[in-house]
């Protein structure tokens, strides 16, 4: 069976983990956290086909939508004999030691036959659980699967066993409904009882509405911005405030290629930008939650600073390949862990300092922990001032002194200077100011020699990260060097369809093959146009970029305009963050 397009997948999330569902089949679910091993791995070519299918036979999916700003999914089906609506969700709530996935289907007219197939395999498809019929603590009959520390409990109409698979066929007439709940729990605990599906939906919708009530979103792109903020919320671990870059690992940047990475971790850069996005839309309580995660993650010896952490702040993210998985549409290898966690990326401290500066300017007070930590980061930055790095794109080739990274060092020092001057915080303002000014002179001098900002010190190439330069206040958006840089980006990085690639893959990243257009970079160019007197160009490009979303408003990392298909991990926080900035610039 052919794997669905990435855009066919809908996200379900309880803010502990997430599931992806397409055409009635849950093909991806990691339990109990975003970065845990998957129990459904069909998305990545699990030969056992581990998944959970509930769909009308001969059914055509007419449309689907989320309820309000939530991730409660309604899917409307039509068959030759009737119609149905399916509702899927992972209910929100503070309940610990369990993850629930609720699935319901109702015949809305005529008659339908419903097919169910459940294939559970722990450990990314490697572990066949011991499955038996038993009862829960309320004496209700359940299907119970157990392997090592994990268990899955299925409440609902009984299924029959067939070759390590559980299947069912059900006939429904108008008004008839079926409902199942699949629950992960630690295997040493008693078999969990069922949840009330109707109450779970109401509780979830109430919590979402309460959270969104604090947002201030308006303008012509309010719907897109609201959904993007919802995605950021859905990708945030409820307990810790850590935001994962995406819900998946190893969805390819080109079909059949090897640029396949694990994004189920928390990048400091993503967290910092999320803080800024939430603060800019008035949700300071949520921004403070992300700030606390960030401060906990980087606490300790500044020399041990990493660019990314686990969702709980874990530091060991060793990368390995899962050779038993064929990958999405044959795109191997499938990787878990991320070796980039040990890279030096010069821009990261700048992103952190800018985000915390924004909260400070909005009135959030520093405490005895937060400001000393920031001064320690600036001390580390001074020690590494001229180190070459792997850059925002995490190249696996030779480190360079990337211009965007140098600019972000300037931004970090500038934030430190302003903290002392404006807010009266203690610090070596003279050293930071002199280093900041010397660095700016160096960067501008190099750019002036060739007439625009280059990708790094040893090239005349450009890359799309240079669009970040005016965003952090280094120069104005309409500065002559910036406009010249934009012209080079337009010449070298915009494809024939009008989308922006992050750089020309000429070997600097140490990887073979090519990749799609980077949606984040396209949104960055929208922002640049909007703030440099080219609002009409920005609006046109914005519509083009928004057209890459699926009907649920979700974006992946990249886009193949020739095949009109999303590529890369999904849904991707960075893409949604850049959308928010672009919409704000146009509004």
LUMVEX-796187 format. One line per field, with one value per residue (C-alpha): residue in three letters; z, x, y. Coordinates in steps of 0.1 Angstrom, whole numbers, plus 5000, padded with zeros to 4 digits. Example, Ala and Ser with C-alpha at 12.3 -4.5 7.8 and 13.67 -1.06 7.14 Angstrom:
2
pagu <- Ala; Ser;
c3 <- 5078; 5071;
c1 <- 5123; 5137;
c2 <- 4955; 4989;
This chain:
587
pagu <- Unk; Unk; Unk; Unk; Unk; Unk; Unk; Unk; Unk; Unk; Unk; Unk; Unk; Unk; Unk; Unk; Unk; Unk; Unk; Unk; Unk; Unk; Unk; Unk; Unk; Unk; Unk; Unk; Unk; Unk; Unk; Unk; Unk; Unk; Unk; Unk; Unk; Unk; Unk; Unk; Unk; Unk; Unk; Unk; Unk; Unk; Unk; Unk; Unk; Unk; Unk; Unk; Unk; Unk; Unk; Unk; Unk; Unk; Unk; Unk; Unk; Unk; Unk; Unk; Unk; Unk; Unk; Unk; Unk; Unk; Unk; Unk; Unk; Unk; Unk; Unk; Unk; Unk; Unk; Unk; Unk; Unk; Unk; Unk; Unk; Unk; Unk; Unk; Unk; Unk; Unk; Unk; Unk; Unk; Unk; Unk; Unk; Unk; Unk; Unk; Unk; Unk; Unk; Unk; Unk; Unk; Unk; Unk; Unk; Unk; Unk; Unk; Unk; Unk; Unk; Unk; Unk; Unk; Unk; Unk; Unk; Unk; Unk; Unk; Unk; Unk; Unk; Unk; Unk; Unk; Unk; Unk; Unk; Unk; Unk; Unk; Unk; Unk; Unk; Unk; Unk; Unk; Unk; Unk; Unk; Unk; Unk; Unk; Unk; Unk; Unk; Unk; Unk; Unk; Unk; Unk; Unk; Unk; Unk; Unk; Unk; Unk; Unk; Unk; Unk; Unk; Unk; Unk; Unk; Unk; Unk; Unk; Unk; Unk; Unk; Unk; Unk; Unk; Unk; Unk; Unk; Unk; Unk; Unk; Unk; Unk; Unk; Unk; Unk; Unk; Unk; Unk; Unk; Unk; Unk; Unk; Unk; Unk; Unk; Unk; Unk; Unk; Unk; Unk; Unk; Unk; Unk; Unk; Unk; Unk; Unk; Unk; Unk; Unk; Unk; Unk; Unk; Unk; Unk; Unk; Unk; Unk; Unk; Unk; Unk; Unk; Unk; Unk; Unk; Unk; Unk; Unk; Unk; Unk; Unk; Unk; Unk; Unk; Unk; Unk; Unk; Unk; Unk; Unk; Unk; Unk; Unk; Unk; Unk; Unk; Unk; Unk; Unk; Unk; Unk; Unk; Unk; Unk; Unk; Unk; Unk; Unk; Unk; Unk; Unk; Unk; Unk; Unk; Unk; Unk; Unk; Unk; Unk; Unk; Unk; Unk; Unk; Unk; Unk; Unk; Unk; Unk; Unk; Unk; Unk; Unk; Unk; Unk; Unk; Unk; Unk; Unk; Unk; Unk; Unk; Unk; Unk; Unk; Unk; Unk; Unk; Unk; Unk; Unk; Unk; Unk; Unk; Unk; Unk; Unk; Unk; Unk; Unk; Unk; Unk; Unk; Unk; Unk; Unk; Unk; Unk; Unk; Unk; Unk; Unk; Unk; Unk; Unk; Unk; Unk; Unk; Unk; Unk; Unk; Unk; Unk; Unk; Unk; Unk; Unk; Unk; Unk; Unk; Unk; Unk; Unk; Unk; Unk; Unk; Unk; Unk; Unk; Unk; Unk; Unk; Unk; Unk; Unk; Unk; Unk; Unk; Unk; Unk; Unk; Unk; Unk; Unk; Unk; Unk; Unk; Unk; Unk; Unk; Unk; Unk; Unk; Unk; Unk; Unk; Unk; Unk; Unk; Unk; Unk; Unk; Unk; Unk; Unk; Unk; Unk; Unk; Unk; Unk; Unk; Unk; Unk; Unk; Unk; Unk; Unk; Unk; Unk; Unk; Unk; Unk; Unk; Unk; Unk; Unk; Unk; Unk; Unk; Unk; Unk; Unk; Unk; Unk; Unk; Unk; Unk; Unk; Unk; Unk; Unk; Unk; Unk; Unk; Unk; Unk; Unk; Unk; Unk; Unk; Unk; Unk; Unk; Unk; Unk; Unk; Unk; Unk; Unk; Unk; Unk; Unk; Unk; Unk; Unk; Unk; Unk; Unk; Unk; Unk; Unk; Unk; Unk; Unk; Unk; Unk; Unk; Unk; Unk; Unk; Unk; Unk; Unk; Unk; Unk; Unk; Unk; Unk; Unk; Unk; Unk; Unk; Unk; Unk; Unk; Unk; Unk; Unk; Unk; Unk; Unk; Unk; Unk; Unk; Unk; Unk; Unk; Unk; Unk; Unk; Unk; Unk; Unk; Unk; Unk; Unk; Unk; Unk; Unk; Unk; Unk; Unk; Unk; Unk; Unk; Unk; Unk; Unk; Unk; Unk; Unk; Unk; Unk; Unk; Unk; Unk; Unk; Unk; Unk; Unk; Unk; Unk; Unk; Unk; Unk; Unk; Unk; Unk; Unk; Unk; Unk; Unk; Unk; Unk; Unk; Unk; Unk; Unk; Unk; Unk; Unk; Unk; Unk; Unk; Unk; Unk; Unk; Unk; Unk; Unk; Unk; Unk; Unk; Unk; Unk; Unk; Unk; Unk; Unk; Unk; Unk; Unk; Unk; Unk; Unk; Unk; Unk; Unk; Unk; Unk; Unk; Unk; Unk; Unk; Unk; Unk; Unk; Unk; Unk; Unk; Unk; Unk; Unk; Unk;
c3 <- 5000; 4990; 5018; 5019; 5011; 5041; 5037; 5041; 5077; 5105; 5139; 5171; 5203; 5241; 5247; 5260; 5226; 5192; 5166; 5128; 5110; 5073; 5056; 5089; 5097; 5127; 5112; 5138; 5176; 5201; 5238; 5263; 5250; 5217; 5217; 5229; 5207; 5184; 5188; 5153; 5127; 5094; 5085; 5083; 5064; 5092; 5074; 5100; 5090; 5126; 5127; 5138; 5110; 5115; 5082; 5063; 5036; 5001; 5019; 5003; 5027; 5017; 5041; 5076; 5101; 5136; 5161; 5169; 5177; 5191; 5176; 5179; 5144; 5125; 5093; 5070; 5049; 5020; 5008; 4981; 5008; 5034; 5051; 5084; 5106; 5125; 5155; 5167; 5195; 5222; 5252; 5271; 5309; 5338; 5341; 5346; 5338; 5308; 5272; 5256; 5219; 5214; 5181; 5173; 5142; 5136; 5106; 5097; 5068; 5052; 5062; 5063; 5070; 5092; 5090; 5120; 5120; 5150; 5147; 5177; 5177; 5204; 5198; 5163; 5151; 5166; 5196; 5193; 5225; 5245; 5239; 5258; 5267; 5303; 5324; 5338; 5374; 5368; 5356; 5320; 5292; 5274; 5250; 5268; 5251; 5272; 5264; 5289; 5306; 5282; 5279; 5256; 5267; 5242; 5254; 5230; 5207; 5207; 5179; 5167; 5165; 5132; 5128; 5155; 5141; 5156; 5132; 5132; 5108; 5120; 5103; 5112; 5103; 5106; 5141; 5152; 5167; 5177; 5201; 5211; 5235; 5232; 5264; 5270; 5306; 5325; 5325; 5362; 5370; 5371; 5338; 5333; 5331; 5302; 5298; 5291; 5254; 5254; 5286; 5273; 5242; 5263; 5287; 5258; 5241; 5273; 5280; 5245; 5245; 5279; 5266; 5234; 5252; 5263; 5227; 5208; 5171; 5143; 5108; 5074; 5084; 5118; 5110; 5098; 5128; 5152; 5138; 5138; 5174; 5181; 5165; 5187; 5217; 5205; 5202; 5237; 5265; 5290; 5321; 5312; 5286; 5262; 5225; 5200; 5165; 5149; 5158; 5136; 5128; 5094; 5070; 5040; 5026; 4992; 4985; 4984; 4999; 5031; 5046; 5072; 5108; 5141; 5151; 5182; 5205; 5218; 5200; 5220; 5188; 5184; 5220; 5219; 5188; 5203; 5234; 5211; 5191; 5221; 5238; 5206; 5207; 5243; 5258; 5285; 5307; 5280; 5271; 5308; 5308; 5278; 5295; 5325; 5304; 5286; 5318; 5333; 5302; 5300; 5337; 5348; 5335; 5305; 5288; 5286; 5266; 5239; 5209; 5217; 5245; 5252; 5260; 5297; 5293; 5287; 5272; 5258; 5223; 5206; 5170; 5155; 5125; 5125; 5097; 5100; 5088; 5051; 5056; 5043; 5006; 5008; 5021; 5043; 5067; 5095; 5124; 5161; 5182; 5167; 5164; 5158; 5196; 5200; 5174; 5180; 5165; 5170; 5167; 5195; 5225; 5205; 5199; 5237; 5247; 5223; 5235; 5271; 5263; 5247; 5278; 5299; 5278; 5281; 5319; 5330; 5358; 5360; 5391; 5410; 5385; 5351; 5347; 5362; 5338; 5309; 5320; 5321; 5285; 5274; 5291; 5271; 5240; 5245; 5249; 5217; 5198; 5168; 5167; 5134; 5137; 5120; 5115; 5117; 5091; 5111; 5083; 5086; 5066; 5078; 5103; 5090; 5104; 5091; 5088; 5103; 5133; 5136; 5135; 5163; 5184; 5179; 5189; 5221; 5231; 5222; 5244; 5272; 5267; 5267; 5298; 5317; 5302; 5302; 5330; 5354; 5356; 5366; 5339; 5320; 5297; 5284; 5273; 5257; 5239; 5226; 5214; 5198; 5179; 5167; 5155; 5136; 5119; 5109; 5094; 5075; 5062; 5048; 5032; 5018; 5000; 4979; 4980; 5000; 5030; 5022; 5036; 5055; 5055; 5028; 5001; 4979; 4981; 5000; 5020; 5033; 5069; 5059; 5059; 5097; 5098; 5098; 5120; 5149; 5143; 5129; 5100; 5087; 5062; 5035; 5042; 5008; 5018; 5028; 4996; 4976; 4996; 4989; 4952; 4953; 4972; 4945; 4918; 4934; 4958; 4944; 4923; 4891; 4912; 4934; 4966; 4985; 4991; 5021; 5001; 4970; 4979; 4965; 4991; 5020; 5042; 5038; 5024; 4990; 4972; 4971; 4991; 4986; 4991; 5028; 5038; 5067; 5043; 5020; 5049; 5059; 5024; 5028; 5060; 5042; 5014; 5038; 5058; 5029; 5009; 4988; 5005; 4973; 4966; 5001; 4999; 4967; 4981; 5013; 4994; 4976; 5008; 5026; 4996; 5007; 5039; 5039; 5045; 5083; 5082; 5088; 5073; 5070; 5068; 5030; 4999; 4964; 4941; 4910; 4927; 4950; 4980; 5015; 5025; 5058; 5093; 5101; 5114; 5118; 5144; 5125; 5095; 5116; 5136; 5103; 5091; 5123; 5117; 5080; 5089; 5116; 5091; 5065; 5091;
c1 <- 5000; 5014; 5022; 5001; 5016; 5030; 5002; 4976; 4985; 4967; 4983; 4968; 4985; 4979; 5011; 5029; 5033; 5016; 5001; 4998; 4967; 4958; 4928; 4917; 4950; 4972; 5006; 5028; 5026; 5055; 5047; 5048; 5067; 5074; 5109; 5100; 5101; 5071; 5043; 5030; 5058; 5041; 5050; 5087; 5083; 5078; 5075; 5050; 5028; 5022; 4992; 4956; 4930; 4894; 4876; 4844; 4849; 4848; 4849; 4859; 4873; 4853; 4868; 4882; 4887; 4898; 4873; 4881; 4918; 4922; 4935; 4902; 4898; 4865; 4867; 4837; 4833; 4811; 4805; 4782; 4756; 4759; 4779; 4799; 4818; 4849; 4863; 4899; 4917; 4943; 4926; 4944; 4946; 4969; 4965; 4999; 5010; 4987; 4984; 4949; 4940; 4902; 4886; 4849; 4828; 4791; 4769; 4752; 4730; 4723; 4744; 4781; 4806; 4835; 4869; 4893; 4929; 4952; 4989; 5009; 5047; 5068; 5104; 5098; 5084; 5109; 5090; 5059; 5039; 5022; 4985; 4956; 4919; 4915; 4896; 4905; 4902; 4865; 4860; 4854; 4867; 4898; 4925; 4958; 4992; 5024; 5062; 5088; 5080; 5051; 5015; 4986; 4950; 4921; 4886; 4857; 4840; 4859; 4883; 4894; 4930; 4947; 4984; 4996; 4970; 4936; 4908; 4870; 4841; 4811; 4778; 4763; 4730; 4721; 4727; 4748; 4782; 4814; 4841; 4875; 4902; 4937; 4957; 4994; 5005; 5035; 5032; 5038; 5006; 4971; 4952; 4937; 4900; 4883; 4879; 4845; 4850; 4823; 4837; 4873; 4863; 4846; 4875; 4900; 4880; 4876; 4914; 4923; 4898; 4911; 4947; 4939; 4918; 4951; 4963; 4961; 4958; 4943; 4948; 4942; 4962; 4946; 4935; 4969; 4987; 4962; 4967; 5005; 5004; 4983; 5009; 5036; 5014; 5007; 5045; 5052; 5056; 5030; 5051; 5083; 5075; 5101; 5090; 5101; 5111; 5086; 5066; 5086; 5120; 5135; 5108; 5131; 5142; 5141; 5123; 5148; 5176; 5196; 5189; 5167; 5170; 5153; 5135; 5118; 5141; 5142; 5165; 5174; 5169; 5133; 5125; 5138; 5119; 5087; 5091; 5093; 5063; 5041; 5052; 5045; 5009; 5003; 5006; 5032; 5022; 5030; 5062; 5073; 5067; 5091; 5115; 5117; 5124; 5151; 5168; 5166; 5181; 5211; 5218; 5252; 5287; 5283; 5311; 5286; 5260; 5243; 5223; 5195; 5182; 5156; 5121; 5129; 5163; 5183; 5217; 5225; 5209; 5232; 5224; 5219; 5203; 5173; 5183; 5151; 5129; 5127; 5120; 5092; 5088; 5122; 5141; 5169; 5185; 5159; 5177; 5169; 5189; 5207; 5245; 5241; 5235; 5273; 5279; 5290; 5265; 5275; 5240; 5223; 5234; 5222; 5188; 5185; 5196; 5172; 5142; 5150; 5156; 5121; 5105; 5125; 5113; 5077; 5080; 5089; 5114; 5148; 5154; 5185; 5189; 5180; 5203; 5235; 5229; 5227; 5260; 5276; 5264; 5280; 5312; 5312; 5304; 5334; 5356; 5344; 5341; 5362; 5355; 5342; 5309; 5284; 5259; 5221; 5218; 5239; 5263; 5282; 5311; 5340; 5331; 5331; 5326; 5291; 5279; 5245; 5263; 5286; 5256; 5239; 5270; 5266; 5229; 5238; 5263; 5238; 5212; 5237; 5246; 5209; 5202; 5228; 5220; 5182; 5173; 5202; 5214; 5250; 5275; 5307; 5290; 5322; 5337; 5304; 5299; 5335; 5334; 5299; 5311; 5343; 5324; 5299; 5327; 5343; 5311; 5302; 5337; 5337; 5303; 5313; 5342; 5320; 5288; 5265; 5266; 5282; 5273; 5306; 5341; 5355; 5329; 5309; 5279; 5248; 5223; 5188; 5198; 5212; 5175; 5178; 5202; 5177; 5153; 5177; 5184; 5219; 5210; 5177; 5157; 5163; 5201; 5219; 5240; 5208; 5190; 5220; 5220; 5183; 5190; 5216; 5192; 5166; 5191; 5207; 5182; 5147; 5136; 5116; 5084; 5092; 5102; 5134; 5161; 5183; 5215; 5230; 5239; 5274; 5291; 5295; 5270; 5290; 5261; 5252; 5219; 5195; 5166; 5133; 5125; 5127; 5093; 5109; 5132; 5103; 5084; 5116; 5117; 5080; 5090; 5119; 5097; 5071; 5095; 5115; 5088; 5078; 5045; 5028; 5056; 5054; 5017; 5020; 5048; 5028; 4999; 5022; 5038; 5004; 4992; 5017; 4997; 4973; 4937; 4943; 4968; 4999; 5034; 5064; 5100; 5103; 5082; 5087; 5069; 5073; 5054; 5034; 5043; 5055; 5089; 5108; 5097; 5061; 5045; 5076; 5078; 5103; 5080; 5051; 5073; 5084; 5048; 5038; 5066; 5057; 5020; 5030; 5052; 5024; 4998;
c2 <- 5000; 5034; 5057; 5089; 5123; 5141; 5167; 5140; 5136; 5154; 5161; 5149; 5160; 5159; 5180; 5149; 5133; 5134; 5111; 5114; 5102; 5099; 5083; 5069; 5053; 5063; 5057; 5074; 5075; 5077; 5069; 5083; 5114; 5130; 5116; 5081; 5050; 5046; 5020; 5028; 5032; 5027; 5063; 5053; 5021; 4995; 4962; 4950; 4979; 4989; 5013; 5017; 5019; 5028; 5037; 5030; 5004; 5019; 5053; 5085; 5112; 5143; 5168; 5172; 5200; 5208; 5221; 5258; 5261; 5226; 5194; 5176; 5162; 5157; 5137; 5134; 5102; 5092; 5056; 5042; 5034; 5062; 5089; 5091; 5114; 5102; 5121; 5116; 5132; 5129; 5145; 5173; 5172; 5168; 5130; 5113; 5078; 5074; 5086; 5083; 5082; 5084; 5074; 5075; 5071; 5078; 5069; 5101; 5088; 5055; 5025; 5019; 4991; 5000; 4983; 4982; 4970; 4974; 4964; 4973; 4970; 4987; 4999; 5014; 4981; 4957; 4944; 4923; 4926; 4899; 4906; 4891; 4897; 4907; 4932; 4966; 4978; 4985; 4950; 4961; 4938; 4951; 4941; 4944; 4945; 4944; 4945; 4955; 4988; 4996; 4986; 4995; 4990; 4990; 4999; 4995; 4969; 4937; 4929; 4894; 4882; 4874; 4868; 4893; 4917; 4926; 4933; 4940; 4946; 4966; 4975; 5008; 5024; 5061; 5073; 5043; 5050; 5032; 5044; 5031; 5044; 5031; 5039; 5037; 5032; 5018; 4981; 4978; 4997; 4983; 4980; 5016; 5022; 5039; 5076; 5093; 5103; 5131; 5146; 5144; 5164; 5191; 5193; 5196; 5223; 5243; 5241; 5252; 5281; 5292; 5292; 5310; 5337; 5353; 5358; 5390; 5381; 5401; 5413; 5396; 5365; 5359; 5324; 5313; 5329; 5313; 5279; 5283; 5293; 5263; 5241; 5256; 5249; 5213; 5207; 5218; 5193; 5201; 5192; 5210; 5237; 5223; 5227; 5200; 5212; 5187; 5156; 5133; 5119; 5112; 5125; 5132; 5166; 5148; 5115; 5087; 5109; 5106; 5141; 5126; 5139; 5135; 5167; 5155; 5176; 5211; 5236; 5267; 5287; 5274; 5279; 5315; 5324; 5308; 5330; 5361; 5350; 5344; 5376; 5396; 5383; 5391; 5356; 5364; 5335; 5310; 5328; 5327; 5289; 5286; 5309; 5287; 5256; 5274; 5286; 5251; 5236; 5258; 5258; 5245; 5251; 5275; 5255; 5226; 5246; 5226; 5239; 5214; 5192; 5166; 5178; 5174; 5190; 5158; 5163; 5128; 5127; 5102; 5096; 5061; 5045; 5021; 4998; 4977; 5006; 5013; 5050; 5072; 5061; 5044; 5073; 5059; 5060; 5065; 5082; 5086; 5110; 5140; 5143; 5181; 5184; 5185; 5212; 5247; 5271; 5307; 5322; 5303; 5325; 5355; 5340; 5333; 5368; 5384; 5364; 5371; 5408; 5410; 5396; 5421; 5449; 5437; 5439; 5404; 5409; 5391; 5370; 5359; 5331; 5344; 5375; 5358; 5330; 5354; 5371; 5337; 5331; 5364; 5354; 5321; 5340; 5362; 5332; 5317; 5350; 5339; 5302; 5288; 5270; 5248; 5275; 5277; 5250; 5225; 5217; 5185; 5198; 5220; 5247; 5283; 5318; 5323; 5359; 5352; 5337; 5367; 5390; 5370; 5374; 5412; 5409; 5390; 5417; 5445; 5429; 5428; 5465; 5475; 5454; 5475; 5509; 5506; 5483; 5490; 5454; 5447; 5437; 5447; 5472; 5487; 5454; 5442; 5476; 5478; 5442; 5447; 5478; 5462; 5432; 5453; 5472; 5439; 5425; 5457; 5460; 5425; 5430; 5464; 5448; 5426; 5447; 5425; 5401; 5368; 5334; 5332; 5347; 5325; 5327; 5351; 5328; 5339; 5319; 5327; 5330; 5365; 5376; 5374; 5403; 5432; 5412; 5415; 5452; 5449; 5471; 5485; 5464; 5490; 5494; 5493; 5463; 5444; 5453; 5441; 5409; 5404; 5409; 5381; 5358; 5365; 5357; 5326; 5310; 5316; 5286; 5288; 5286; 5315; 5297; 5303; 5276; 5281; 5279; 5263; 5227; 5229; 5206; 5230; 5211; 5178; 5159; 5145; 5151; 5181; 5194; 5212; 5249; 5259; 5274; 5293; 5311; 5320; 5335; 5354; 5369; 5380; 5398; 5415; 5427; 5440; 5460; 5474; 5491; 5461; 5452; 5441; 5417; 5405; 5399; 5379; 5357; 5353; 5338; 5315; 5303; 5299; 5278; 5251; 5244; 5215; 5221; 5219; 5247; 5225; 5231; 5208; 5220; 5221; 5221; 5205; 5230; 5208; 5179; 5203; 5182; 5189; 5175; 5171; 5167; 5176; 5197; 5220; 5247; 5268; 5271; 5282; 5306; 5323; 5324; 5344; 5369; 5373; 5379; 5404; 5423; 5425; 5434;
